[in-house]
Amino acid sequence: MTTMIKTGKGGFMNPYKQIRKVPLSTSDGVFSSAWSVQLESSKKKDNGWKEVGTVGRNYLLLPNQKVKEIADDMAEQCDIKFTEDRTFFNGKSYMYSLKSDNVIGEIEKGDDVALGLQFWNSYDGSRSFGWSLIMYRLVCTNGMMSKESFGTYRFKHEPQSENWEEDLEIMVNNINKASAGKSYGVRNLIDNLKTLKKTEIDINLLGQIRHNYLDKIPTSLWGNIVDKFTGEDYKTNNGWDLLNASTDILWHREKPTVANYDQNSMIVDGLCNAIAS
Protein backbone atom coordinates (compact mmCIF):
# COMPACT_ATOMS: atom_id res chain seq x y z
CA MET A 1 0.00 0.00 0.00
CA THR A 2 1.36 3.44 -0.95
CA THR A 3 1.78 5.76 2.01
CA MET A 4 0.78 9.37 1.41
CA ILE A 5 2.58 11.94 3.54
CA LYS A 6 0.69 15.07 4.56
CA THR A 7 2.46 18.31 3.67
CA GLY A 8 2.32 21.69 5.36
CA LYS A 9 -0.22 23.08 2.88
CA GLY A 10 -2.80 20.39 3.51
CA GLY A 11 -1.92 18.37 0.42
CA PHE A 12 -0.29 14.96 0.18
CA MET A 13 3.18 13.98 -0.97
CA ASN A 14 3.81 10.57 -2.47
CA PRO A 15 7.27 9.30 -1.46
CA TYR A 16 7.21 6.61 -4.16
CA LYS A 17 7.08 8.66 -7.34
CA GLN A 18 9.63 7.92 -10.05
CA ILE A 19 13.07 9.53 -9.90
CA ARG A 20 15.87 9.89 -12.41
CA LYS A 21 19.49 11.05 -12.40
CA VAL A 22 20.46 13.33 -15.27
CA PRO A 23 24.01 14.54 -16.08
CA LEU A 24 24.44 18.30 -15.84
CA SER A 25 26.12 20.27 -18.61
CA THR A 26 27.10 23.89 -19.20
CA SER A 27 25.63 26.12 -21.90
CA ASP A 28 28.43 25.13 -24.27
CA GLY A 29 27.70 21.41 -23.85
CA VAL A 30 30.52 20.51 -21.44
CA PHE A 31 29.35 17.90 -18.90
CA SER A 32 29.80 18.58 -15.18
CA SER A 33 30.84 16.06 -12.53
CA ALA A 34 27.48 16.69 -10.81
CA TRP A 35 24.20 15.01 -11.67
CA SER A 36 20.69 16.35 -11.23
CA VAL A 37 18.22 14.20 -9.29
CA GLN A 38 14.72 14.79 -10.58
CA LEU A 39 11.41 13.68 -9.05
CA GLU A 40 8.32 13.02 -11.11
CA SER A 41 5.98 16.03 -10.88
CA SER A 42 2.43 16.70 -12.03
CA LYS A 43 2.83 20.49 -11.95
CA LYS A 44 2.85 22.14 -15.38
CA LYS A 45 5.75 24.45 -14.51
CA ASP A 46 7.98 21.40 -13.86
CA ASN A 47 7.41 19.85 -17.30
CA GLY A 48 7.01 16.42 -15.71
CA TRP A 49 10.14 16.51 -13.53
CA LYS A 50 11.28 18.63 -10.58
CA GLU A 51 14.92 18.86 -9.51
CA VAL A 52 15.29 17.96 -5.83
CA GLY A 53 19.08 17.83 -5.53
CA THR A 54 22.46 17.43 -7.17
CA VAL A 55 24.79 14.54 -6.39
CA GLY A 56 28.06 13.08 -7.60
CA ARG A 57 28.27 10.52 -10.38
CA ASN A 58 28.89 7.64 -7.93
CA TYR A 59 26.23 8.56 -5.35
CA LEU A 60 24.16 5.48 -4.48
CA LEU A 61 20.75 6.78 -5.45
CA LEU A 62 17.82 4.43 -4.93
CA PRO A 63 14.08 5.07 -5.33
CA ASN A 64 12.27 5.22 -1.99
CA GLN A 65 10.10 2.35 -3.16
CA LYS A 66 13.20 0.15 -3.46
CA VAL A 67 14.35 1.21 0.01
CA LYS A 68 10.98 0.18 1.44
CA GLU A 69 11.20 -3.19 -0.32
CA ILE A 70 14.69 -3.75 1.11
CA ALA A 71 13.49 -2.78 4.60
CA ASP A 72 10.50 -5.12 4.41
CA ASP A 73 12.72 -7.93 3.12
CA MET A 74 15.18 -7.48 5.99
CA ALA A 75 12.37 -7.42 8.52
CA GLU A 76 10.81 -10.54 7.01
CA GLN A 77 14.06 -12.49 7.47
CA CYS A 78 14.48 -11.59 11.15
CA ASP A 79 13.61 -13.90 14.03
CA ILE A 80 11.04 -11.45 15.41
CA LYS A 81 8.09 -9.82 13.66
CA PHE A 82 8.21 -6.17 12.59
CA THR A 83 5.29 -4.07 11.39
CA GLU A 84 5.23 -0.68 9.67
CA ASP A 85 5.07 2.25 12.07
CA ARG A 86 5.55 5.50 10.14
CA THR A 87 6.87 7.04 6.94
CA PHE A 88 8.42 10.48 6.49
CA PHE A 89 9.12 12.27 3.19
CA ASN A 90 9.73 15.98 2.60
CA GLY A 91 10.45 15.77 -1.11
CA LYS A 92 14.16 15.07 -0.56
CA SER A 93 14.69 12.99 2.59
CA TYR A 94 12.82 9.74 3.29
CA MET A 95 12.45 7.76 6.51
CA TYR A 96 10.65 4.45 7.00
CA SER A 97 10.36 2.84 10.44
CA LEU A 98 9.14 -0.54 11.61
CA LYS A 99 8.49 -1.69 15.16
CA SER A 100 8.23 -5.00 16.94
CA ASP A 101 6.19 -6.05 19.95
CA ASN A 102 8.91 -8.42 21.11
CA VAL A 103 9.85 -7.25 24.62
CA ILE A 104 13.61 -6.90 25.11
CA GLY A 105 13.52 -5.25 28.52
CA GLU A 106 11.41 -3.39 31.06
CA ILE A 107 12.14 -0.06 32.70
CA GLU A 108 9.80 -1.04 35.52
CA LYS A 109 7.01 -3.59 35.85
CA GLY A 110 4.53 -3.08 33.01
CA ASP A 111 6.71 -0.53 31.20
CA ASP A 112 8.35 -2.56 28.44
CA VAL A 113 10.59 -1.60 25.54
CA ALA A 114 11.04 -3.26 22.16
CA LEU A 115 13.25 -2.91 19.10
CA GLY A 116 12.48 -1.02 15.93
CA LEU A 117 14.20 -0.49 12.60
CA GLN A 118 14.64 2.85 10.89
CA PHE A 119 15.70 3.29 7.25
CA TRP A 120 16.84 6.54 5.63
CA ASN A 121 17.31 7.64 2.04
CA SER A 122 17.70 10.99 0.31
CA TYR A 123 17.50 12.38 -3.20
CA ASP A 124 19.80 15.35 -2.52
CA GLY A 125 22.77 13.58 -0.91
CA SER A 126 21.99 14.92 2.57
CA ARG A 127 21.65 11.45 4.08
CA SER A 128 23.06 8.23 2.69
CA PHE A 129 20.96 5.12 2.22
CA GLY A 130 21.25 3.26 5.51
CA TRP A 131 19.48 1.97 8.59
CA SER A 132 19.67 1.90 12.35
CA LEU A 133 18.12 0.12 15.30
CA ILE A 134 15.78 2.21 17.40
CA MET A 135 13.82 1.45 20.57
CA TYR A 136 10.11 1.76 21.32
CA ARG A 137 8.32 2.25 24.59
CA LEU A 138 5.36 -0.07 24.08
CA VAL A 139 2.81 1.63 26.33
CA CYS A 140 2.83 4.74 24.14
CA THR A 141 4.86 3.72 21.04
CA ASN A 142 7.32 6.56 21.55
CA GLY A 143 10.33 5.94 19.32
CA MET A 144 13.78 6.48 20.83
CA MET A 145 16.83 7.01 18.64
CA SER A 146 20.45 6.88 19.79
CA LYS A 147 23.56 7.44 17.71
CA GLU A 148 25.77 6.44 20.64
CA SER A 149 24.02 3.15 21.45
CA PHE A 150 22.99 2.00 17.99
CA GLY A 151 25.02 3.82 15.36
CA THR A 152 24.06 3.85 11.68
CA TYR A 153 24.77 1.21 9.06
CA ARG A 154 25.35 2.46 5.53
CA PHE A 155 24.74 0.25 2.55
CA LYS A 156 27.89 -0.03 0.45
CA HIS A 157 26.41 -2.00 -2.43
CA GLU A 158 23.32 -1.87 -4.57
CA PRO A 159 20.77 -4.70 -4.30
CA GLN A 160 21.95 -6.01 -7.69
CA SER A 161 25.53 -6.33 -6.44
CA GLU A 162 27.09 -9.76 -5.96
CA ASN A 163 27.89 -8.73 -2.37
CA TRP A 164 24.29 -7.85 -1.54
CA GLU A 165 23.12 -11.18 -0.14
CA GLU A 166 26.18 -11.36 2.11
CA ASP A 167 25.58 -7.82 3.39
CA LEU A 168 21.91 -8.60 4.01
CA GLU A 169 22.74 -11.74 5.98
CA ILE A 170 25.16 -9.81 8.21
CA MET A 171 22.58 -7.12 8.91
CA VAL A 172 19.84 -9.64 9.73
CA ASN A 173 22.22 -11.46 12.09
CA ASN A 174 22.96 -8.18 13.88
CA ILE A 175 19.26 -7.53 14.37
CA ASN A 176 18.70 -11.07 15.67
CA LYS A 177 21.55 -10.66 18.18
CA ALA A 178 20.05 -7.41 19.40
CA SER A 179 16.58 -8.94 19.76
CA ALA A 180 18.09 -11.81 21.76
CA GLY A 181 19.75 -9.40 24.19
CA LYS A 182 23.25 -9.98 22.82
CA SER A 183 23.92 -6.38 21.81
CA TYR A 184 25.98 -4.24 24.19
CA GLY A 185 24.38 -1.07 22.80
CA VAL A 186 20.87 -2.32 23.53
CA ARG A 187 21.72 -3.58 27.01
CA ASN A 188 23.59 -0.38 27.85
CA LEU A 189 20.70 1.83 26.72
CA ILE A 190 18.17 -0.16 28.75
CA ASP A 191 20.40 0.14 31.84
CA ASN A 192 20.63 3.90 31.29
CA LEU A 193 16.86 4.18 30.93
CA LYS A 194 16.41 2.33 34.21
CA THR A 195 18.82 4.76 35.87
CA LEU A 196 16.85 7.67 34.42
CA LYS A 197 13.73 6.20 36.01
CA LYS A 198 15.45 6.33 39.41
CA THR A 199 16.81 9.86 38.94
CA GLU A 200 14.73 12.71 40.35
CA ILE A 201 14.88 15.85 38.22
CA ASP A 202 14.92 18.95 40.42
CA ILE A 203 15.38 22.49 39.13
CA ASN A 204 19.17 22.37 39.56
CA LEU A 205 19.59 19.13 37.63
CA LEU A 206 17.16 20.34 34.96
CA GLY A 207 19.35 23.41 34.46
CA GLN A 208 22.52 21.31 34.27
CA ILE A 209 20.94 19.00 31.70
CA ARG A 210 19.76 21.92 29.59
CA HIS A 211 22.99 23.93 29.58
CA ASN A 212 25.57 21.13 29.66
CA TYR A 213 23.98 18.32 27.64
CA LEU A 214 21.04 19.66 25.61
CA ASP A 215 22.28 23.16 24.81
CA LYS A 216 21.83 22.59 21.06
CA ILE A 217 18.09 21.93 21.42
CA PRO A 218 16.11 24.99 20.21
CA THR A 219 14.64 27.12 22.99
CA SER A 220 11.11 26.73 21.62
CA LEU A 221 11.36 22.93 21.64
CA TRP A 222 12.89 22.90 25.11
CA GLY A 223 10.04 25.08 26.37
CA ASN A 224 7.48 22.63 24.96
CA ILE A 225 9.28 19.71 26.58
CA VAL A 226 9.44 21.34 30.02
CA ASP A 227 5.80 22.42 29.71
CA LYS A 228 4.76 18.84 29.02
CA PHE A 229 7.10 17.37 31.66
CA THR A 230 5.66 19.62 34.39
CA GLY A 231 2.05 19.09 33.29
CA GLU A 232 -0.59 16.60 34.35
CA ASP A 233 0.74 13.69 32.27
CA TYR A 234 3.89 13.28 34.37
CA LYS A 235 3.68 13.12 38.16
CA THR A 236 6.99 11.66 39.32
CA ASN A 237 9.44 14.18 37.79
CA ASN A 238 12.17 11.65 37.05
CA GLY A 239 14.55 11.39 34.12
CA TRP A 240 12.49 8.72 32.36
CA ASP A 241 9.49 11.04 32.39
CA LEU A 242 11.60 13.88 30.99
CA LEU A 243 12.79 11.62 28.18
CA ASN A 244 9.26 10.50 27.37
CA ALA A 245 7.94 14.05 27.41
CA SER A 246 10.60 14.75 24.76
CA THR A 247 10.05 11.70 22.57
CA ASP A 248 6.27 12.03 22.83
CA ILE A 249 6.51 15.50 21.27
CA LEU A 250 9.10 14.60 18.64
CA TRP A 251 7.92 11.14 17.56
CA HIS A 252 4.22 11.86 17.23
CA ARG A 253 4.31 15.22 15.48
CA GLU A 254 1.81 15.50 12.65
CA LYS A 255 4.35 17.37 10.51
CA PRO A 256 7.84 16.27 11.62
CA THR A 257 11.09 17.51 10.12
CA VAL A 258 14.48 15.89 9.58
CA ALA A 259 15.72 18.00 12.50
CA ASN A 260 13.11 16.45 14.81
CA TYR A 261 14.58 12.98 14.27
CA ASP A 262 18.10 14.27 14.91
CA GLN A 263 16.87 16.02 18.06
CA ASN A 264 15.34 12.76 19.28
CA SER A 265 18.77 11.13 19.26
CA MET A 266 20.42 14.18 20.82
CA ILE A 267 17.98 14.11 23.74
CA VAL A 268 18.22 10.35 24.36
CA ASP A 269 22.03 10.44 24.30
CA GLY A 270 22.21 13.72 26.20
CA LEU A 271 20.05 12.51 29.08
CA CYS A 272 21.91 9.20 29.31
CA ASN A 273 25.25 11.05 29.43
CA ALA A 274 23.92 13.44 32.07
CA ILE A 275 23.03 10.70 34.54
CA ALA A 276 26.25 8.79 33.80
CA SER A 277 28.49 11.74 34.69
Helices and strands as residue ranges (DSSP letters): E 5-6, E 12-13, E 19-25, E 31-40, G 44-46, E 49-56, H 64-77, E 82-89, E 93-108, E 111-122, E 130-137, E 142-144, H 147-150, E 153-154, H 164-179, H 184-198, H 203-208, I 209-213, H 219-229, H 239-251, H 258-276
